[in-house]
Amino acid sequence: MSSPTTPTPRRSWVGTAVPLALVVLLACLPLLNLHLPGVLPGPTYTPGSLHLMALAMVMAALALSYHLLLGVAGLLSFGHALYFGFGAYVLGIVMSELDLGLVPSVLVVLVAGVVFSTLLGAISLRVTGIPFAMVTLAFAQAGSVLVRRDPGRVTGGEEGLRLPTEHVPDALIGVANTRNLYWLALAALVLAFLLTSWVQRSRAGHVAEAVRENELRVRVLGMRPFVVKLAIFVAASVIAIGMGMVHLLLNSGAVPTIVSAEFTISLLLMVVIGGVGSRWGAVTGAVLYVLLNQRLTVLAQAEWVHDLPAVLRIPLSEPLFILGTLFVLVVMFLPGGIAGTVTRLRGRRPSRGGADPGADRVEQVDDIEDGDRRQDEGVGAARP
């Protein structure tokens, strides 16, 4: 008999088949002519729609990395954008300055990213709570200043960094190849989800969750919370660095905005809207945020919005105002975000007079087992 926490074979089969079917459907979208009015700017095979969906998938993978920090280890970082920008900028600099191809440059950036995140993580994790958030914010601000000031003439300053296309395969360059970039973003999202799941279910992930709940108890048990938190920090940073490299290829360049603290706050909004502590919640929140941000920007530029009274025109012309309002409503009325709401709805039991035959059968079985147990006890008591 399976315990309540042990997944049944049917639930396990459904839990594998549904995500696999979703990935297959997403992979086929560039080959289909589907219209989603109000969601995508055109049919699913057009470059504009493919670019928007690819951007949403890159942000979803980045939100998964932030989920490792906040949802698993309980680390509130205000500087996670630094590692995303590190991946984008350093990949472009390595290709142009060292005259390397795409694959060798990616390997160089990953190795440098592990060293970079280990060093900054070892310093940041010397403190916890709000001081940790402030230290990560300070590092991110320093990185943002370096990118904007461009001291070595390598980042492009305020104008941003251009992708050195001479070192990138032709299949990943140009609007005509947006379909290939879409599939690259989809592969990156799947890989990020698998890595996040593996880290969260590993021994380090379980210890990190225990540290999040009670670090003193973990320390008393003889484990080293600092090492575990550093491992989670480096894993999250490396995933963010990888997504930064995909973002550079997708947008054919990088801008200083992706290193700013505002970008990290956007990640925090995605995770909170989706549901802190849920991988699917992080993905859903990021996709919803990117689509809303893009469509609300289009709405703000519509002519009919400018003809509205000021009480309606001003909020509708400010996408960030609407997103901020949505964030407040989710925090107030949907604790646990979208994932938490779905979980509560799935776990809600029907009323006793409801029409759930399965629940009725379970109660009948329980009554029969109770009756048998009482009968056995009575027989046992009657025996000499």
Disulfide bonds with the S-S distance in Angstrom:
none
